[in-house]
């Protein structure tokens, strides 16, 4: 399967280099096509023109070591190790990392899904395993194929505002839905995401589902904080439209649903 997958990736890379939208559609999984489209539209940009506007180049596989090919039913991943050049700077400054190519089978035909870089921070134990052909580290979820192919999301419309959600969930497992279109799931972590479907200047709805997660012994009290920001364009300074912070004593947080407008607070 390695040759099949490398041929697919090569065709995808070629389509991106030549800005060939039809070629990109032919080799890209439907779920990925829809997600990419929705991300571009949610940033109030034109699709497919913005698809080829990034300065990041898809790296060549030549010179990388193929660690293993993993297939799980209708999903697969191929793991490489080496210096992948994304064209973002001095090629001599590129460091060794893992590159994971993911694939999805649609109606019996494999399609390219996405590429992910997994950084290991020069961990000597990982380097030793790579050198000794010990593939036990591949059990980590960042390398494994997804259990099942992702669903194909519905198409979003051009929003009035570009939206972004910031979440910190310490001691909680949280699932957040914004305007019935965007979903964020996070547990004992923090991060931010583009809101698929964007925000309205009028009324927006947020639904928060919460359950306790295992907290670190002796660590900080449980804490949940959610911020939603927006702007008319992605290059404008964002304003905060919604904010939630749990009580300082780390008391329990119940799920809730509420509305907010696209006006700064």
C-alpha positions in Angstrom: 0.0 0.0 0.0 2.9 2.4 0.5 3.4 2.9 -3.3 -0.4 3.5 -3.7 -0.4 6.1 -1.0 2.8 7.8 -2.2 1.3 8.0 -5.7 -1.8 9.7 -4.2 0.2 12.1 -2.2 2.3 13.0 -5.3 -0.8 13.7 -7.3 -2.2 15.9 -4.5 1.1 17.7 -4.2 1.2 18.2 -8.0 -2.3 19.6 -8.0 -1.4 22.1 -5.2 1.8 23.2 -7.0 0.0 23.7 -10.4 -3.1 25.3 -8.7 -5.2 22.6 -10.4 -8.6 22.7 -8.6 -10.1 19.8 -10.7 -7.0 17.7 -10.0 -7.2 18.5 -6.3 -10.8 17.5 -6.1 -10.1 14.2 -7.9 -7.6 13.0 -5.3 -8.8 14.6 -2.1 -11.3 13.0 0.3 -14.8 14.5 0.2 -14.8 15.2 3.9 -11.5 17.1 3.6 -12.7 19.1 0.6 -15.8 20.2 2.5 -13.8 21.1 5.6 -11.3 23.1 3.6 -14.1 24.9 1.8 -15.9 25.7 5.0 -12.7 27.0 6.7 -12.0 29.4 3.7 -15.6 30.7 3.6 -15.7 31.1 7.4 -12.7 33.5 7.0 -14.7 35.5 4.5 -12.3 34.5 1.6 -13.1 33.3 -1.9 -13.1 29.6 -2.6 -11.3 27.9 -4.4 -9.0 30.9 -5.0 -7.7 31.0 -1.4 -7.0 27.3 -1.5 -3.8 28.0 -3.4 -2.8 31.3 -1.8 -0.8 29.8 1.1 3.0 30.3 1.1 3.4 26.8 2.7 4.6 24.3 0.2 3.8 20.6 0.4 7.1 18.8 1.1 8.7 16.2 -1.1 8.9 12.6 0.3 12.3 12.1 -1.3 14.9 11.9 1.4 12.4 11.0 4.2 12.5 7.6 5.8 9.2 5.6 5.6 8.7 4.3 9.2 5.5 2.3 8.6 2.2 2.1 6.7 -0.8 1.7 9.0 -4.2 0.6 7.6 -7.4 0.4 9.7 -10.4 -0.6 7.5 -11.3 2.6 5.5 -8.6 4.8 7.0 -4.8 4.7 6.8 -1.7 6.7 7.6 1.9 6.5 6.4 4.6 7.8 8.8 7.8 9.3 7.6 10.9 10.6 9.5 13.3 13.2 8.4 13.7 16.8 7.3 10.5 17.9 5.5 10.9 21.2 3.8 7.7 23.3 3.7 9.5 26.2 1.9 9.1 28.6 4.9 12.8 29.5 5.4 16.4 28.4 5.1 16.3 24.7 4.1 19.5 24.1 6.1 17.6 25.0 9.3 15.0 22.4 8.8 15.0 19.8 11.7 14.1 16.1 11.8 10.4 15.5 12.6 7.7 12.9 11.8 5.4 13.6 8.8 2.1 11.7 8.9 0.1 11.4 5.7 -3.6 10.3 6.2 -5.9 8.7 3.7 -9.6 7.7 3.5 -11.3 5.0 1.3 -14.4 6.3 -0.4 -16.6 3.8 -2.3 -13.6 1.4 -2.6 -11.1 4.1 -3.8 -8.4 5.6 -1.6 -8.2 9.4 -1.4 -5.8 11.8 0.3 -7.0 13.4 3.5 -4.3 15.5 5.1 -0.7 15.9 6.2 0.4 16.5 9.8 3.8 17.2 11.3 4.5 15.5 14.7 7.4 17.2 16.6 9.3 15.1 19.1 11.7 17.7 20.6 14.9 15.6 19.9 13.7 13.0 22.4 16.7 10.5 22.5 14.3 7.6 23.3 12.3 8.2 20.1 15.5 8.6 18.1 16.8 5.3 19.4 13.5 3.6 18.5 13.6 4.9 15.0 17.3 3.8 14.6 16.5 0.3 16.0 13.3 -0.1 13.9 11.3 -0.2 17.1 7.8 0.9 16.1 6.1 0.8 19.5 5.8 4.6 19.5 3.4 4.3 16.6 0.7 3.3 19.0 0.3 7.0 19.9 -3.0 8.5 18.5 -1.1 11.1 16.5 0.3 8.4 14.3 -2.7 5.9 14.2 -5.4 6.1 11.5 -8.7 7.4 12.7 -11.1 4.6 13.9 -13.6 5.6 11.2 -13.7 8.2 8.4 -15.0 11.6 9.5 -18.5 12.6 8.4 -19.0 15.1 5.6 -20.1 18.3 7.2 -22.7 20.6 5.6 -21.8 23.6 3.7 -21.6 26.9 5.6 -22.6 30.3 4.1 -20.5 33.4 4.0 -20.7 34.8 7.6 -21.0 38.4 8.6 -18.1 38.1 11.0 -15.0 35.8 11.2 -15.2 34.1 14.6 -12.6 32.4 16.8 -13.2 30.4 20.0 -10.7 30.2 22.9 -11.1 27.5 25.5 -9.3 26.5 28.7 -10.6 23.4 30.4 -8.7 22.2 33.5 -10.3 19.3 35.2 -13.2 19.3 32.7 -14.2 17.5 29.4 -16.1 20.0 27.3 -18.1 19.9 24.1 -19.1 23.3 22.7 -21.4 24.0 19.8 -21.7 27.4 18.2 -24.7 28.3 16.0 -25.4 24.6 15.4 -22.5 24.4 12.9 -19.2 24.5 14.7 -18.2 22.0 17.4 -15.2 22.0 19.7 -14.2 19.2 22.1 -11.5 19.6 24.6 -10.4 17.9 27.9 -7.7 19.0 30.3 -6.2 21.3 27.8 -6.5 24.8 26.2 -6.6 26.0 22.6 -8.3 28.1 20.0 -10.1 27.4 16.8 -11.6 29.2 13.8 -15.4 29.0 14.2 -16.8 27.2 11.1 -19.8 29.2 9.8 -18.5 32.3 11.5 -20.7 34.7 13.6 -23.7 36.8 13.0 -23.9 40.5 14.0 -27.3 39.8 15.5 -27.9 36.6 17.4 -25.6 33.7 18.0 -26.1 30.6 20.1 -23.6 28.7 22.2 -24.3 25.3 23.8 -21.8 23.9 26.4 -21.8 20.3 27.6 -19.5 19.7 30.6 -18.4 16.7 32.6 -15.6 16.3 35.1 -12.2 15.0 33.8 -9.5 13.5 35.9 -7.6 16.4 37.5 -3.9 16.3 38.4 -3.3 15.5 42.0 -2.2 18.6 43.9 -2.7 20.7 40.8 -4.7 23.9 40.3 -8.4 23.9 41.0 -10.8 23.0 38.2 -11.2 25.8 35.8 -13.3 26.4 32.6 -13.0 29.6 30.6 -14.5 30.3 27.1 -14.0 33.3 25.0 -15.5 34.1 21.6 -13.9 36.8 19.4 -14.8 38.1 16.0 -13.9 40.6 13.3 -15.2 41.7 9.9 -12.0 40.4 8.2 -9.3 37.9 9.3 -6.6 40.7 9.2 -8.6 43.0 11.5 -8.2 43.3 15.3 -10.8 41.0 16.9 -13.3 42.0 19.6 -14.6 39.8 22.3 -18.3 39.0 21.9 -18.8 36.4 24.6 -17.0 35.3 27.8 -17.6 32.6 30.4 -15.4 31.9 33.4 -16.1 29.3 36.1 -16.1 30.2 39.8 -12.6 30.7 41.3 -13.2 28.1 44.0 -13.2 25.3 41.4 -16.8 24.3 42.1 -18.8 22.1 39.7 -19.9 23.6 36.3 -23.2 22.5 34.7 -23.8 22.5 31.0 -25.7 25.4 29.6 -27.0 27.1 26.5 -27.3 30.8 25.9 -27.1 33.5 23.2 -24.9 36.5 22.5 -24.7 39.2 19.8 -21.9 40.2 17.5 -21.2 43.3 19.6 -18.1 43.8 21.8 -18.2 43.3 25.6 
